Every structure is written in structure tokens, then in C-alpha cells.
């Protein structure tokens, strides 16, 4: 999944961590600012979230 997320750097995504979170539309959204070494950096309003790629079940591109 690391290769897939690298092409979305600069775009807004929603990351889901399980099948249930995807079905209930509960996820973490933000702009992908960096993707390397198995981690992505999501920039949200005033926060930066570092998420392990292995924990992501699926993701959706918003813009």
C-alpha cells in the first residue's frame, strides 16, 4: 500500500482502520504530506498525525 499512497501526496484522503470503520464511515481524514518507511503523515487542521501503513484497512481519496 506504500506505493499506492505515494501517488496521493498533496491530496486529501480518508483512512479507515477496519471493515467496520469503513462501513460506518468512521475514519481519519487529512492531506497526505509525506509517505515513507511504512508511515504516512496526515496534516489536519492544526495537527499532524503519523499513521503506520500496516494499520490502514483501506482509504478513499476526497479530492
C-alpha positions as semicolon CSV with decimal commas, in nm:
position;residue;x (nm);y (nm);z (nm)
1;X;0,000;0,000;0,000
2;X;0,303;0,226;0,043
3;X;0,338;0,264;-0,335
4;X;-0,030;0,349;-0,376
5;X;-0,024;0,623;-0,113
6;X;0,288;0,790;-0,256
7;X;0,093;0,896;-0,564
8;X;-0,160;1,076;-0,343
9;X;0,085;1,310;-0,167
10;X;-0,080;1,652;-0,154
11;X;-0,433;1,512;-0,183
12;X;-0,696;1,478;0,087
13;X;-0,780;1,120;0,189
14;X;-0,981;0,934;0,450
15;X;-0,805;0,634;0,606
16;X;-1,012;0,350;0,752
17;X;-0,863;0,106;1,002
18;X;-1,113;-0,183;0,977
19;X;-1,406;-0,311;0,777
20;X;-1,649;-0,181;1,039
21;X;-1,497;0,167;1,039
22;X;-1,533;0,173;0,661
23;X;-1,898;0,061;0,674
24;X;-1,979;0,316;0,947
25;X;-1,774;0,590;0,773
26;X;-1,551;0,646;1,076
27;X;-1,201;0,731;0,962
28;X;-0,914;0,976;0,985
29;X;-0,907;1,244;0,718
30;X;-0,632;1,480;0,618
31;X;-0,389;1,583;0,349
32;X;-0,107;1,337;0,284
33;X;0,210;1,541;0,324
34;X;0,469;1,265;0,340
35;X;0,484;0,890;0,281
36;X;0,799;0,693;0,361
37;X;0,937;0,397;0,555
38;X;0,594;0,248;0,627
39;X;0,445;0,569;0,772
40;X;0,226;0,843;0,630
41;X;0,192;1,192;0,764
42;X;-0,160;1,333;0,755
43;X;-0,196;1,706;0,809
44;X;-0,523;1,802;0,970
45;X;-0,634;2,150;1,081
46;X;-0,366;2,226;1,340
47;X;-0,240;1,874;1,399
48;X;-0,014;1,627;1,225
49;X;-0,093;1,256;1,252
50;X;0,166;0,987;1,180
51;X;-0,005;0,662;1,083
52;X;0,152;0,322;1,026
53;X;0,058;0,197;0,679
54;X;0,012;-0,160;0,806
55;X;-0,277;-0,041;1,028
56;X;-0,477;0,101;0,736
57;X;-0,750;-0,129;0,604
58;X;-0,837;0,094;0,307
59;X;-0,850;0,459;0,208
60;X;-1,060;0,690;-0,004
61;X;-0,946;0,998;-0,196
62;X;-1,167;1,300;-0,135
63;X;-1,014;1,548;-0,381
